Amino acid sequence: MRHAIKRMSAPLASRLLMAFLALSLLPAYAAGPSGGGGPLRNPRLESMQIEVWPEFDRPAALVILRGALAADTKLPADVTLRIAASTGGPSAMAYSAVAGGNLLNLEHERTDAKDYITLRFKVPERYFHIEFYDPLATGTPERSYTYVWPGDLAVNRMGVVVQEPAEASDFSVLPKLEAGAKGQDGLRYVSGELGAQEAGKQLPIKVSYKKTDKRTSAEILQPKAQTSAPAAVSAAPAAGSGDEVTKGVLVFILAVSLLIGIGMAFLWWRERAKAGVARPGGAGACTKCGTPRDPDDRFCSNCGAKLK
């Protein structure tokens, strides 16, 4: 009987060892991203606003992600977020200390895969901003674009804003957005709040419309050049001192106009001179405030203006 017990002990110990190892490795598997695009280890967002602007200034969809970390998030916070490989990568990444504040360049690392580009960045403040362009087929009047939020971060309040292209018709968005208003740029925007979104849950946003004009919204909205000449001033000269008064007024108007023209020319020259100042890397300077910029800067370090 003792020999039988000894023969059974070795397999039992082996099974117990295997079970122990499996339980030890389970947290490591759960923490990492799954092969099917599961949730990543990320802080929770207080809010995320997804904006989609089809054919705004390119024949593509401009996607803007405006994220706000939860108030109790320890800063700086490590964030990992995926965007579609078709985008080619972000066109701008920035952060801000307050909502709607000046945007400053946000350093990031990227890893390219077949379907996704993974962005890793450390956010020093609560608010971050990401922009990228995604291809949009414009060969036919019936056009559509779908952006899919990958669900890499849990969000307490998810909001969506979609810009309707200029000269578009039969415009629709899914999920349906109830609120609509015209912006200062003259374009119509629809928006809506979609509530909380848990990590790992994808959110597709589909935009459909008809458009025959091949121009972008920015091109359509360009102010038309003034083509009409100013009306000529013609008045019959009055007799006596009235004639001299009229001439004096005309001379005064001409002098003021000349001074204004000289002042505008000087300001234009000064702005051009500022824009021409370059750092050793040849990146130039901010066209708004003249602050020198580095080659990789996307936002001005002084005034927060977006750099081209």
C-alpha positions in Angstrom: 0.0 0.0 0.0 2.9 2.4 0.8 4.4 1.8 -2.7 1.0 2.6 -4.3 0.8 5.9 -2.5 4.4 6.8 -3.6 3.5 6.1 -7.3 0.5 8.4 -7.1 2.4 11.3 -5.4 4.6 12.3 -8.4 1.7 12.9 -10.9 -0.3 14.7 -8.2 2.6 17.0 -7.4 3.0 17.8 -11.1 -0.6 18.7 -11.5 -0.5 21.0 -8.4 2.6 22.7 -9.8 1.0 23.3 -13.2 -2.1 24.8 -11.5 0.0 27.1 -9.4 2.0 28.4 -12.4 -1.3 29.0 -14.3 -2.7 31.0 -11.5 0.5 33.0 -11.2 0.5 34.0 -14.9 -3.2 34.8 -15.1 -2.8 38.5 -13.9 -0.1 39.1 -16.4 -2.3 37.9 -19.3 -5.2 39.9 -18.0 -3.2 43.1 -17.8 -1.9 43.1 -21.4 -3.9 43.8 -24.6 -5.5 40.7 -26.1 -4.9 39.7 -29.7 -8.5 40.6 -30.5 -8.0 44.3 -29.6 -9.1 44.1 -26.0 -8.9 46.9 -23.5 -5.4 48.3 -22.6 -4.3 49.4 -19.2 -5.2 53.0 -19.1 -6.5 55.7 -16.7 -10.2 56.5 -16.8 -11.5 59.5 -18.7 -13.9 62.0 -17.2 -15.0 62.9 -20.7 -14.1 62.3 -24.3 -15.5 64.4 -27.2 -15.1 62.8 -30.7 -15.4 65.3 -33.6 -15.7 64.2 -37.2 -15.3 66.8 -40.0 -15.7 65.2 -43.4 -14.1 67.0 -46.3 -13.2 70.1 -44.2 -9.9 71.1 -45.7 -8.9 67.8 -47.4 -10.8 65.2 -49.3 -10.7 63.1 -46.1 -12.3 63.0 -42.7 -10.6 65.1 -40.0 -11.1 63.3 -36.6 -10.4 65.3 -33.4 -10.3 63.5 -30.0 -10.6 65.8 -27.0 -10.0 63.9 -23.8 -10.2 64.9 -20.1 -8.7 62.6 -17.5 -10.6 61.9 -14.3 -10.0 64.5 -11.6 -8.4 62.0 -9.3 -5.9 60.8 -11.9 -2.3 60.9 -10.7 -0.3 63.1 -13.1 1.6 62.7 -15.3 -0.5 59.8 -16.6 0.6 57.2 -19.1 -2.0 56.7 -21.9 -2.1 54.2 -24.7 -4.6 54.8 -27.6 -5.0 53.2 -31.0 -6.0 54.8 -34.3 -6.6 53.1 -37.6 -3.5 52.3 -39.7 -5.3 53.9 -42.7 -4.8 57.4 -41.0 -1.0 57.2 -41.4 -0.6 58.6 -37.9 -1.6 61.7 -36.0 -1.3 65.1 -37.6 -1.2 66.9 -34.2 -1.0 65.9 -30.5 -1.2 68.4 -27.7 -2.1 68.9 -24.1 -3.6 71.7 -22.0 -3.8 72.6 -18.3 -7.5 73.7 -18.6 -10.4 72.9 -20.9 -10.1 75.1 -23.9 -6.7 76.4 -22.9 -3.6 77.0 -25.0 -2.4 73.7 -26.6 1.2 72.6 -26.2 3.0 69.9 -28.1 2.6 66.4 -26.7 5.5 64.0 -27.2 4.5 60.4 -28.1 5.7 57.0 -29.3 4.0 55.0 -32.0 4.0 51.3 -33.0 2.6 50.4 -36.4 0.7 47.2 -37.0 -1.5 45.9 -39.7 -4.8 47.4 -38.6 -3.8 49.9 -35.9 -1.2 52.5 -35.0 -0.7 52.4 -31.2 0.2 55.8 -29.6 1.8 55.9 -26.2 2.2 59.2 -24.5 2.6 60.7 -21.0 0.0 63.5 -20.2 1.4 66.1 -17.8 -2.1 67.8 -17.4 -5.7 66.5 -17.4 -6.5 67.5 -21.0 -5.2 66.1 -24.2 -6.0 66.7 -27.9 -5.3 64.4 -30.9 -6.0 65.1 -34.6 -5.7 62.8 -37.6 -7.0 62.5 -41.2 -8.7 59.3 -42.4 -9.3 58.5 -46.1 -12.8 59.2 -47.4 -14.1 58.0 -50.8 -15.3 61.0 -52.9 -15.6 59.4 -56.3 -19.4 59.4 -56.2 -22.1 61.8 -54.9 -23.2 59.2 -52.3 -20.5 59.4 -49.6 -20.0 57.9 -46.2 -17.4 57.5 -43.5 -17.2 55.5 -40.3 -14.9 56.2 -37.4 -14.7 53.5 -34.7 -13.7 54.4 -31.2 -11.5 51.4 -30.2 -12.6 51.4 -26.5 -9.0 51.6 -25.2 -10.1 53.8 -22.3 -13.2 53.8 -20.0 -15.1 57.1 -20.3 -17.6 58.6 -17.9 -19.2 60.9 -20.5 -18.9 60.3 -24.2 -19.8 63.2 -26.6 -19.9 63.3 -30.4 -19.9 66.3 -32.7 -20.1 65.9 -36.5 -19.7 68.8 -39.0 -21.9 68.8 -42.1 -19.9 69.4 -45.2 -20.7 72.6 -47.2 -23.0 71.9 -50.1 -24.0 68.5 -48.7 -27.5 67.1 -48.7 -29.3 64.0 -47.1 -26.9 64.3 -44.2 -27.3 61.7 -41.4 -25.3 60.3 -38.5 -25.5 57.0 -36.6 -25.9 56.9 -33.7 -28.5 59.6 -34.1 -27.5 63.0 -32.7 -30.4 65.2 -31.7 -28.8 68.7 -31.3 -28.0 70.8 -34.3 -26.7 74.3 -34.7 -24.8 76.5 -37.1 -21.2 77.4 -36.2 -19.4 80.7 -36.6 -17.8 79.3 -39.8 -21.3 79.0 -41.4 -21.3 75.2 -41.3 -23.9 73.1 -39.5 -22.9 70.9 -36.6 -24.9 68.0 -34.9 -24.0 66.8 -31.5 -25.1 64.4 -28.7 -24.2 62.9 -25.4 -23.9 59.0 -25.5 -23.3 58.5 -21.7 -20.6 56.2 -20.2 -18.5 53.9 -22.3 -16.6 51.0 -20.6 -13.2 49.9 -21.7 -13.1 47.2 -24.4 -16.4 48.4 -26.0 -16.1 49.8 -29.5 -18.3 52.7 -30.7 -18.8 53.1 -34.4 -19.9 56.6 -35.7 -21.2 56.5 -39.3 -21.7 59.7 -41.4 -23.6 59.6 -44.7 -24.5 62.4 -47.2 -24.7 63.4 -50.8 -22.3 65.9 -52.4 -21.4 66.7 -56.0 -19.1 69.7 -55.4 -15.5 68.4 -55.4 -14.3 71.3 -53.3 -13.7 71.0 -49.6 -15.7 73.0 -47.1 -12.8 75.4 -46.5 -12.6 76.1 -50.2 -16.3 76.7 -50.6 -16.4 79.0 -47.6 -13.4 81.2 -48.8 -14.5 84.9 -48.8 -15.0 86.1 -52.4 -12.6 88.7 -53.6 -13.9 92.2 -53.9 -14.3 92.8 -57.6 -16.4 96.0 -57.7 -14.5 99.3 -57.8 -15.3 101.8 -55.0 -18.0 104.3 -56.1 -16.5 107.5 -57.4 -17.1 110.7 -55.4 -18.7 113.3 -57.6 -20.2 116.5 -56.3 -20.8 119.8 -57.9 -18.5 122.4 -56.3 -20.3 125.0 -54.2 -19.7 128.6 -54.6 -17.5 130.6 -52.2 -15.9 129.1 -49.1 -17.9 125.8 -49.4 -15.7 124.9 -52.3 -12.6 125.3 -50.2 -14.1 123.3 -47.3 -14.9 120.4 -49.7 -11.3 120.4 -51.0 -10.0 120.4 -47.5 -12.1 117.4 -46.5 -10.9 115.5 -49.6 -7.3 116.3 -48.8 -7.8 115.2 -45.2 -9.4 111.9 -46.3 -6.6 111.2 -48.8 -3.9 111.9 -46.2 -5.6 109.6 -43.6 -6.0 106.8 -46.2 -2.3 107.2 -47.1 -1.2 106.9 -43.5 -3.4 103.8 -43.0 -1.9 102.2 -46.1 1.6 102.9 -44.8 0.8 101.5 -41.4 -0.7 98.3 -42.8 2.4 97.8 -45.1 4.7 98.2 -42.1 2.7 95.7 -40.1 2.8 93.2 -43.0 6.5 93.7 -43.4 7.1 93.1 -39.6 5.1 89.9 -39.5 6.9 88.6 -42.6 10.2 89.4 -40.9 9.1 87.6 -37.7 8.0 84.6 -39.7 11.4 84.5 -41.5 13.3 84.1 -38.2 14.5 80.5 -38.1 16.2 78.3 -35.6 19.3 76.3 -36.6 17.0 73.5 -37.7 15.2 75.8 -40.2 11.8 75.4 -38.8 10.8 79.1 -38.8 8.6 80.7 -36.2 4.9 81.0 -35.2 3.1 83.2 -37.7 0.8 84.5 -35.0 3.3 85.7 -32.3 6.7 85.2 -33.9 8.0 82.8 -31.3 10.7 80.5 -32.8 9.7 76.8 -33.2 11.3 73.4 -33.4 10.8 71.2 -36.6 8.5 68.8 -34.7 6.3 71.5 -33.1 2.6 71.4 -34.0 1.5 74.1 -31.6 3.2 77.3 -30.5 5.0 77.1 -27.1 4.1 80.7 -26.4 0.5 81.4 -27.6 -0.7 77.8 -28.3 -1.6 78.6 -32.0 -1.6 75.6 -34.3 1.5 75.6 -36.5 1.4 74.7 -40.2 
